[in-house]
Amino acid sequence: MAIDGTVEVAGRLASLVEGGAGVVVRRMSGEFAERLAARCSEAHR
């Protein structure tokens, strides 16, 4: 499953905001993938 999205941020804190957002997105994507895999494995039992 591919998930894609973009946001453009400008200003003095843009790099900080973008970096933090990247961490959050990676964490959320990882949690989503783990939960999806768990549900799929339960469905095949």
PDBQT receptor file of N, H, CA, C and O in Angstrom, charges set to zero:
ATOM      1  N   MET A   1       0.846  -1.153   0.000  1.00  0.00    +0.000 N 
ATOM      2  CA  MET A   1       0.000   0.000   0.000  1.00  0.00    +0.000 C 
ATOM      3  C   MET A   1       0.901   1.228   0.000  1.00  0.00    +0.000 C 
ATOM      4  O   MET A   1       1.782   1.357   0.850  1.00  0.00    +0.000 OA
ATOM      5  N   ALA A   2       0.685   2.112  -0.935  1.00  0.00    +0.000 N 
ATOM      6  H   ALA A   2      -0.030   2.007  -1.626  1.00  0.00    +0.000 HD
ATOM      7  CA  ALA A   2       1.476   3.333  -1.017  1.00  0.00    +0.000 C 
ATOM      8  C   ALA A   2       0.688   4.499  -0.447  1.00  0.00    +0.000 C 
ATOM      9  O   ALA A   2      -0.502   4.658  -0.723  1.00  0.00    +0.000 OA
ATOM     10  N   ILE A   3       1.360   5.304   0.343  1.00  0.00    +0.000 N 
ATOM     11  H   ILE A   3       2.326   5.175   0.567  1.00  0.00    +0.000 HD
ATOM     12  CA  ILE A   3       0.761   6.510   0.902  1.00  0.00    +0.000 C 
ATOM     13  C   ILE A   3       1.674   7.657   0.520  1.00  0.00    +0.000 C 
ATOM     14  O   ILE A   3       2.887   7.579   0.714  1.00  0.00    +0.000 OA
ATOM     15  N   ASP A   4       1.096   8.731  -0.026  1.00  0.00    +0.000 N 
ATOM     16  H   ASP A   4       0.110   8.794  -0.183  1.00  0.00    +0.000 HD
ATOM     17  CA  ASP A   4       1.897   9.848  -0.486  1.00  0.00    +0.000 C 
ATOM     18  C   ASP A   4       1.188  11.153  -0.148  1.00  0.00    +0.000 C 
ATOM     19  O   ASP A   4      -0.040  11.226  -0.184  1.00  0.00    +0.000 OA
ATOM     20  N   GLY A   5       1.955  12.168   0.176  1.00  0.00    +0.000 N 
ATOM     21  H   GLY A   5       2.953  12.109   0.205  1.00  0.00    +0.000 HD
ATOM     22  CA  GLY A   5       1.382  13.475   0.454  1.00  0.00    +0.000 C 
ATOM     23  C   GLY A   5       2.476  14.522   0.513  1.00  0.00    +0.000 C 
ATOM     24  O   GLY A   5       3.634  14.208   0.789  1.00  0.00    +0.000 OA
ATOM     25  N   THR A   6       2.107  15.764   0.254  1.00  0.00    +0.000 N 
ATOM     26  H   THR A   6       1.167  16.019   0.030  1.00  0.00    +0.000 HD
ATOM     27  CA  THR A   6       3.083  16.841   0.306  1.00  0.00    +0.000 C 
ATOM     28  C   THR A   6       2.480  18.067   0.973  1.00  0.00    +0.000 C 
ATOM     29  O   THR A   6       1.270  18.290   0.928  1.00  0.00    +0.000 OA
ATOM     30  N   VAL A   7       3.340  18.845   1.584  1.00  0.00    +0.000 N 
ATOM     31  H   VAL A   7       4.323  18.664   1.620  1.00  0.00    +0.000 HD
ATOM     32  CA  VAL A   7       2.970  20.118   2.191  1.00  0.00    +0.000 C 
ATOM     33  C   VAL A   7       4.140  21.064   1.981  1.00  0.00    +0.000 C 
ATOM     34  O   VAL A   7       5.296  20.670   2.134  1.00  0.00    +0.000 OA
ATOM     35  N   GLU A   8       3.850  22.297   1.635  1.00  0.00    +0.000 N 
ATOM     36  H   GLU A   8       2.911  22.617   1.511  1.00  0.00    +0.000 HD
ATOM     37  CA  GLU A   8       4.904  23.296   1.474  1.00  0.00    +0.000 C 
ATOM     38  C   GLU A   8       4.828  24.263   2.641  1.00  0.00    +0.000 C 
ATOM     39  O   GLU A   8       3.767  24.824   2.917  1.00  0.00    +0.000 OA
ATOM     40  N   VAL A   9       5.942  24.461   3.326  1.00  0.00    +0.000 N 
ATOM     41  H   VAL A   9       6.803  24.006   3.102  1.00  0.00    +0.000 HD
ATOM     42  CA  VAL A   9       6.023  25.338   4.482  1.00  0.00    +0.000 C 
ATOM     43  C   VAL A   9       7.137  26.348   4.221  1.00  0.00    +0.000 C 
ATOM     44  O   VAL A   9       8.209  25.990   3.735  1.00  0.00    +0.000 OA
ATOM     45  N   ALA A  10       6.874  27.606   4.546  1.00  0.00    +0.000 N 
ATOM     46  H   ALA A  10       6.003  27.897   4.941  1.00  0.00    +0.000 HD
ATOM     47  CA  ALA A  10       7.882  28.644   4.344  1.00  0.00    +0.000 C 
ATOM     48  C   ALA A  10       8.073  29.417   5.647  1.00  0.00    +0.000 C 
ATOM     49  O   ALA A  10       7.169  29.480   6.479  1.00  0.00    +0.000 OA
ATOM     50  N   GLY A  11       9.229  29.990   5.811  1.00  0.00    +0.000 N 
ATOM     51  H   GLY A  11       9.963  29.939   5.135  1.00  0.00    +0.000 HD
ATOM     52  CA  GLY A  11       9.506  30.801   6.990  1.00  0.00    +0.000 C 
ATOM     53  C   GLY A  11      10.743  30.320   7.715  1.00  0.00    +0.000 C 
ATOM     54  O   GLY A  11      11.384  29.344   7.325  1.00  0.00    +0.000 OA
ATOM     55  N   ARG A  12      11.060  31.033   8.778  1.00  0.00    +0.000 N 
ATOM     56  H   ARG A  12      10.540  31.826   9.094  1.00  0.00    +0.000 HD
ATOM     57  CA  ARG A  12      12.287  30.725   9.520  1.00  0.00    +0.000 C 
ATOM     58  C   ARG A  12      12.248  29.356  10.184  1.00  0.00    +0.000 C 
ATOM     59  O   ARG A  12      13.291  28.721  10.338  1.00  0.00    +0.000 OA
ATOM     60  N   LEU A  13      11.080  28.893  10.576  1.00  0.00    +0.000 N 
ATOM     61  H   LEU A  13      10.232  29.409  10.451  1.00  0.00    +0.000 HD
ATOM     62  CA  LEU A  13      10.981  27.599  11.261  1.00  0.00    +0.000 C 
ATOM     63  C   LEU A  13      10.571  26.465  10.325  1.00  0.00    +0.000 C 
ATOM     64  O   LEU A  13      10.260  25.367  10.787  1.00  0.00    +0.000 OA
ATOM     65  N   ALA A  14      10.567  26.713   9.031  1.00  0.00    +0.000 N 
ATOM     66  H   ALA A  14      10.820  27.604   8.656  1.00  0.00    +0.000 HD
ATOM     67  CA  ALA A  14      10.101  25.712   8.067  1.00  0.00    +0.000 C 
ATOM     68  C   ALA A  14      10.862  24.398   8.176  1.00  0.00    +0.000 C 
ATOM     69  O   ALA A  14      10.247  23.332   8.173  1.00  0.00    +0.000 OA
ATOM     70  N   SER A  15      12.182  24.452   8.273  1.00  0.00    +0.000 N 
ATOM     71  H   SER A  15      12.681  25.318   8.276  1.00  0.00    +0.000 HD
ATOM     72  CA  SER A  15      12.949  23.203   8.329  1.00  0.00    +0.000 C 
ATOM     73  C   SER A  15      12.642  22.426   9.603  1.00  0.00    +0.000 C 
ATOM     74  O   SER A  15      12.598  21.196   9.582  1.00  0.00    +0.000 OA
ATOM     75  N   LEU A  16      12.432  23.121  10.694  1.00  0.00    +0.000 N 
ATOM     76  H   LEU A  16      12.468  24.120  10.710  1.00  0.00    +0.000 HD
ATOM     77  CA  LEU A  16      12.079  22.458  11.952  1.00  0.00    +0.000 C 
ATOM     78  C   LEU A  16      10.708  21.793  11.850  1.00  0.00    +0.000 C 
ATOM     79  O   LEU A  16      10.530  20.649  12.269  1.00  0.00    +0.000 OA
ATOM     80  N   VAL A  17       9.747  22.520  11.291  1.00  0.00    +0.000 N 
ATOM     81  H   VAL A  17       9.892  23.449  10.951  1.00  0.00    +0.000 HD
ATOM     82  CA  VAL A  17       8.393  21.974  11.125  1.00  0.00    +0.000 C 
ATOM     83  C   VAL A  17       8.411  20.781  10.187  1.00  0.00    +0.000 C 
ATOM     84  O   VAL A  17       7.793  19.757  10.478  1.00  0.00    +0.000 OA
ATOM     85  N   GLU A  18       9.108  20.895   9.070  1.00  0.00    +0.000 N 
ATOM     86  H   GLU A  18       9.611  21.727   8.834  1.00  0.00    +0.000 HD
ATOM     87  CA  GLU A  18       9.178  19.792   8.107  1.00  0.00    +0.000 C 
ATOM     88  C   GLU A  18       9.848  18.565   8.707  1.00  0.00    +0.000 C 
ATOM     89  O   GLU A  18       9.399  17.440   8.487  1.00  0.00    +0.000 OA
ATOM     90  N   GLY A  19      10.917  18.777   9.463  1.00  0.00    +0.000 N 
ATOM     91  H   GLY A  19      11.281  19.691   9.642  1.00  0.00    +0.000 HD
ATOM     92  CA  GLY A  19      11.597  17.654  10.100  1.00  0.00    +0.000 C 
ATOM     93  C   GLY A  19      10.708  16.942  11.108  1.00  0.00    +0.000 C 
ATOM     94  O   GLY A  19      10.651  15.713  11.140  1.00  0.00    +0.000 OA
ATOM     95  N   GLY A  20      10.019  17.719  11.925  1.00  0.00    +0.000 N 
ATOM     96  H   GLY A  20      10.065  18.718  11.899  1.00  0.00    +0.000 HD
ATOM     97  CA  GLY A  20       9.103  17.135  12.911  1.00  0.00    +0.000 C 
ATOM     98  C   GLY A  20       7.955  16.404  12.247  1.00  0.00    +0.000 C 
ATOM     99  O   GLY A  20       7.547  15.329  12.688  1.00  0.00    +0.000 OA
ATOM    100  N   ALA A  21       7.433  17.001  11.176  1.00  0.00    +0.000 N 
ATOM    101  H   ALA A  21       7.764  17.875  10.819  1.00  0.00    +0.000 HD
ATOM    102  CA  ALA A  21       6.331  16.357  10.459  1.00  0.00    +0.000 C 
ATOM    103  C   ALA A  21       6.779  15.036   9.848  1.00  0.00    +0.000 C 
ATOM    104  O   ALA A  21       6.026  14.062   9.842  1.00  0.00    +0.000 OA
ATOM    105  N   GLY A  22       7.995  15.003   9.340  1.00  0.00    +0.000 N 
ATOM    106  H   GLY A  22       8.607  15.794   9.346  1.00  0.00    +0.000 HD
ATOM    107  CA  GLY A  22       8.506  13.762   8.762  1.00  0.00    +0.000 C 
ATOM    108  C   GLY A  22       8.593  12.644   9.783  1.00  0.00    +0.000 C 
ATOM    109  O   GLY A  22       8.271  11.493   9.487  1.00  0.00    +0.000 OA
ATOM    110  N   VAL A  23       9.030  12.989  10.992  1.00  0.00    +0.000 N 
ATOM    111  H   VAL A  23       9.291  13.924  11.232  1.00  0.00    +0.000 HD
ATOM    112  CA  VAL A  23       9.114  11.990  12.070  1.00  0.00    +0.000 C 
ATOM    113  C   VAL A  23       7.724  11.466  12.409  1.00  0.00    +0.000 C 
ATOM    114  O   VAL A  23       7.528  10.261  12.562  1.00  0.00    +0.000 OA
ATOM    115  N   VAL A  24       6.766  12.372  12.524  1.00  0.00    +0.000 N 
ATOM    116  H   VAL A  24       6.926  13.352  12.399  1.00  0.00    +0.000 HD
ATOM    117  CA  VAL A  24       5.395  11.976  12.863  1.00  0.00    +0.000 C 
ATOM    118  C   VAL A  24       4.807  11.081  11.777  1.00  0.00    +0.000 C 
ATOM    119  O   VAL A  24       4.185  10.063  12.079  1.00  0.00    +0.000 OA
ATOM    120  N   VAL A  25       4.998  11.452  10.535  1.00  0.00    +0.000 N 
ATOM    121  H   VAL A  25       5.504  12.279  10.290  1.00  0.00    +0.000 HD
ATOM    122  CA  VAL A  25       4.445  10.661   9.428  1.00  0.00    +0.000 C 
ATOM    123  C   VAL A  25       5.064   9.270   9.390  1.00  0.00    +0.000 C 
ATOM    124  O   VAL A  25       4.354   8.284   9.194  1.00  0.00    +0.000 OA
ATOM    125  N   ARG A  26       6.388   9.179   9.575  1.00  0.00    +0.000 N 
ATOM    126  H   ARG A  26       6.965   9.980   9.735  1.00  0.00    +0.000 HD
ATOM    127  CA  ARG A  26       7.027   7.854   9.589  1.00  0.00    +0.000 C 
ATOM    128  C   ARG A  26       6.480   7.000  10.723  1.00  0.00    +0.000 C 
ATOM    129  O   ARG A  26       6.206   5.815  10.531  1.00  0.00    +0.000 OA
ATOM    130  N   ARG A  27       6.320   7.584  11.885  1.00  0.00    +0.000 N 
ATOM    131  H   ARG A  27       6.542   8.546  12.041  1.00  0.00    +0.000 HD
ATOM    132  CA  ARG A  27       5.801   6.829  13.035  1.00  0.00    +0.000 C 
ATOM    133  C   ARG A  27       4.366   6.366  12.782  1.00  0.00    +0.000 C 
ATOM    134  O   ARG A  27       4.024   5.210  13.030  1.00  0.00    +0.000 OA
ATOM    135  N   MET A  28       3.537   7.275  12.291  1.00  0.00    +0.000 N 
ATOM    136  H   MET A  28       3.814   8.215  12.090  1.00  0.00    +0.000 HD
ATOM    137  CA  MET A  28       2.139   6.916  12.022  1.00  0.00    +0.000 C 
ATOM    138  C   MET A  28       2.045   5.853  10.931  1.00  0.00    +0.000 C 
ATOM    139  O   MET A  28       1.233   4.933  11.030  1.00  0.00    +0.000 OA
ATOM    140  N   SER A  29       2.863   5.972   9.901  1.00  0.00    +0.000 N 
ATOM    141  H   SER A  29       3.523   6.719   9.820  1.00  0.00    +0.000 HD
ATOM    142  CA  SER A  29       2.858   4.980   8.818  1.00  0.00    +0.000 C 
ATOM    143  C   SER A  29       3.292   3.615   9.332  1.00  0.00    +0.000 C 
ATOM    144  O   SER A  29       2.716   2.593   8.960  1.00  0.00    +0.000 OA
ATOM    145  N   GLY A  30       4.309   3.603  10.187  1.00  0.00    +0.000 N 
ATOM    146  H   GLY A  30       4.777   4.433  10.489  1.00  0.00    +0.000 HD
ATOM    147  CA  GLY A  30       4.771   2.341  10.772  1.00  0.00    +0.000 C 
ATOM    148  C   GLY A  30       3.714   1.689  11.637  1.00  0.00    +0.000 C 
ATOM    149  O   GLY A  30       3.502   0.479  11.563  1.00  0.00    +0.000 OA
ATOM    150  N   GLU A  31       3.050   2.486  12.457  1.00  0.00    +0.000 N 
ATOM    151  H   GLU A  31       3.221   3.470  12.517  1.00  0.00    +0.000 HD
ATOM    152  CA  GLU A  31       1.989   1.944  13.309  1.00  0.00    +0.000 C 
ATOM    153  C   GLU A  31       0.831   1.425  12.469  1.00  0.00    +0.000 C 
ATOM    154  O   GLU A  31       0.270   0.371  12.769  1.00  0.00    +0.000 OA
ATOM    155  N   PHE A  32       0.473   2.151  11.427  1.00  0.00    +0.000 N 
ATOM    156  H   PHE A  32       0.929   3.006  11.184  1.00  0.00    +0.000 HD
ATOM    157  CA  PHE A  32      -0.595   1.721  10.540  1.00  0.00    +0.000 C 
ATOM    158  C   PHE A  32      -0.245   0.387   9.887  1.00  0.00    +0.000 C 
ATOM    159  O   PHE A  32      -1.073  -0.522   9.832  1.00  0.00    +0.000 OA
ATOM    160  N   ALA A  33       0.980   0.278   9.396  1.00  0.00    +0.000 N 
ATOM    161  H   ALA A  33       1.653   1.016   9.441  1.00  0.00    +0.000 HD
ATOM    162  CA  ALA A  33       1.417  -0.955   8.731  1.00  0.00    +0.000 C 
ATOM    163  C   ALA A  33       1.403  -2.133   9.699  1.00  0.00    +0.000 C 
ATOM    164  O   ALA A  33       0.986  -3.232   9.335  1.00  0.00    +0.000 OA
ATOM    165  N   GLU A  34       1.857  -1.906  10.931  1.00  0.00    +0.000 N 
ATOM    166  H   GLU A  34       2.195  -1.013  11.227  1.00  0.00    +0.000 HD
ATOM    167  CA  GLU A  34       1.844  -2.982  11.933  1.00  0.00    +0.000 C 
ATOM    168  C   GLU A  34       0.426  -3.447  12.228  1.00  0.00    +0.000 C 
ATOM    169  O   GLU A  34       0.160  -4.647  12.288  1.00  0.00    +0.000 OA
ATOM    170  N   ARG A  35      -0.474  -2.502  12.410  1.00  0.00    +0.000 N 
ATOM    171  H   ARG A  35      -0.257  -1.527  12.361  1.00  0.00    +0.000 HD
ATOM    172  CA  ARG A  35      -1.868  -2.866  12.721  1.00  0.00    +0.000 C 
ATOM    173  C   ARG A  35      -2.549  -3.543  11.545  1.00  0.00    +0.000 C 
ATOM    174  O   ARG A  35      -3.329  -4.478  11.726  1.00  0.00    +0.000 OA
ATOM    175  N   LEU A  36      -2.253  -3.068  10.329  1.00  0.00    +0.000 N 
ATOM    176  H   LEU A  36      -1.619  -2.309  10.182  1.00  0.00    +0.000 HD
ATOM    177  CA  LEU A  36      -2.824  -3.694   9.144  1.00  0.00    +0.000 C 
ATOM    178  C   LEU A  36      -2.319  -5.126   9.003  1.00  0.00    +0.000 C 
ATOM    179  O   LEU A  36      -3.097  -6.029   8.698  1.00  0.00    +0.000 OA
ATOM    180  N   ALA A  37      -1.033  -5.338   9.221  1.00  0.00    +0.000 N 
ATOM    181  H   ALA A  37      -0.401  -4.604   9.469  1.00  0.00    +0.000 HD
ATOM    182  CA  ALA A  37      -0.462  -6.678   9.128  1.00  0.00    +0.000 C 
ATOM    183  C   ALA A  37      -1.077  -7.597  10.180  1.00  0.00    +0.000 C 
ATOM    184  O   ALA A  37      -1.352  -8.763   9.898  1.00  0.00    +0.000 OA
ATOM    185  N   ALA A  38      -1.293  -7.085  11.384  1.00  0.00    +0.000 N 
ATOM    186  H   ALA A  38      -1.069  -6.138  11.614  1.00  0.00    +0.000 HD
ATOM    187  CA  ALA A  38      -1.922  -7.894  12.441  1.00  0.00    +0.000 C 
ATOM    188  C   ALA A  38      -3.342  -8.281  12.058  1.00  0.00    +0.000 C 
ATOM    189  O   ALA A  38      -3.753  -9.423  12.261  1.00  0.00    +0.000 OA
ATOM    190  N   ARG A  39      -4.085  -7.341  11.509  1.00  0.00    +0.000 N 
ATOM    191  H   ARG A  39      -3.751  -6.413  11.344  1.00  0.00    +0.000 HD
ATOM    192  CA  ARG A  39      -5.459  -7.642  11.098  1.00  0.00    +0.000 C 
ATOM    193  C   ARG A  39      -5.494  -8.671   9.965  1.00  0.00    +0.000 C 
ATOM    194  O   ARG A  39      -6.332  -9.572   9.947  1.00  0.00    +0.000 OA
ATOM    195  N   CYS A  40      -4.560  -8.513   9.022  1.00  0.00    +0.000 N 
ATOM    196  H   CYS A  40      -3.878  -7.781   9.037  1.00  0.00    +0.000 HD
ATOM    197  CA  CYS A  40      -4.516  -9.449   7.902  1.00  0.00    +0.000 C 
ATOM    198  C   CYS A  40      -4.148 -10.851   8.375  1.00  0.00    +0.000 C 
ATOM    199  O   CYS A  40      -4.712 -11.835   7.895  1.00  0.00    +0.000 OA
ATOM    200  N   SER A  41      -3.212 -10.951   9.305  1.00  0.00    +0.000 N 
ATOM    201  H   SER A  41      -2.753 -10.152   9.694  1.00  0.00    +0.000 HD
ATOM    202  CA  SER A  41      -2.816 -12.269   9.781  1.00  0.00    +0.000 C 
ATOM    203  C   SER A  41      -3.936 -12.911  10.591  1.00  0.00    +0.000 C 
ATOM    204  O   SER A  41      -4.090 -14.132  10.559  1.00  0.00    +0.000 OA
ATOM    205  N   GLU A  42      -4.720 -12.117  11.315  1.00  0.00    +0.000 N 
ATOM    206  H   GLU A  42      -4.595 -11.125  11.341  1.00  0.00    +0.000 HD
ATOM    207  CA  GLU A  42      -5.860 -12.652  12.061  1.00  0.00    +0.000 C 
ATOM    208  C   GLU A  42      -6.950 -13.146  11.103  1.00  0.00    +0.000 C 
ATOM    209  O   GLU A  42      -7.611 -14.148  11.377  1.00  0.00    +0.000 OA
ATOM    210  N   ALA A  43      -7.133 -12.454  10.000  1.00  0.00    +0.000 N 
ATOM    211  H   ALA A  43      -6.596 -11.640   9.778  1.00  0.00    +0.000 HD
ATOM    212  CA  ALA A  43      -8.163 -12.822   9.041  1.00  0.00    +0.000 C 
ATOM    213  C   ALA A  43      -7.842 -14.127   8.328  1.00  0.00    +0.000 C 
ATOM    214  O   ALA A  43      -8.757 -14.811   7.869  1.00  0.00    +0.000 OA
ATOM    215  N   HIS A  44      -6.567 -14.490   8.222  1.00  0.00    +0.000 N 
ATOM    216  H   HIS A  44      -5.824 -13.934   8.595  1.00  0.00    +0.000 HD
ATOM    217  CA  HIS A  44      -6.167 -15.703   7.516  1.00  0.00    +0.000 C 
ATOM    218  C   HIS A  44      -6.087 -16.916   8.432  1.00  0.00    +0.000 C 
ATOM    219  O   HIS A  44      -5.683 -17.991   7.990  1.00  0.00    +0.000 OA
ATOM    220  N   ARG A  45      -6.454 -16.768   9.673  1.00  0.00    +0.000 N 
ATOM    221  H   ARG A  45      -6.781 -15.894  10.033  1.00  0.00    +0.000 HD
ATOM    222  CA  ARG A  45      -6.395 -17.925  10.586  1.00  0.00    +0.000 C 
ATOM    223  C   ARG A  45      -7.634 -18.757  10.511  1.00  0.00    +0.000 C 
ATOM    224  O   ARG A  45      -7.745 -19.763  11.211  1.00  0.00    +0.000 OA
TER     225      ARG A  45
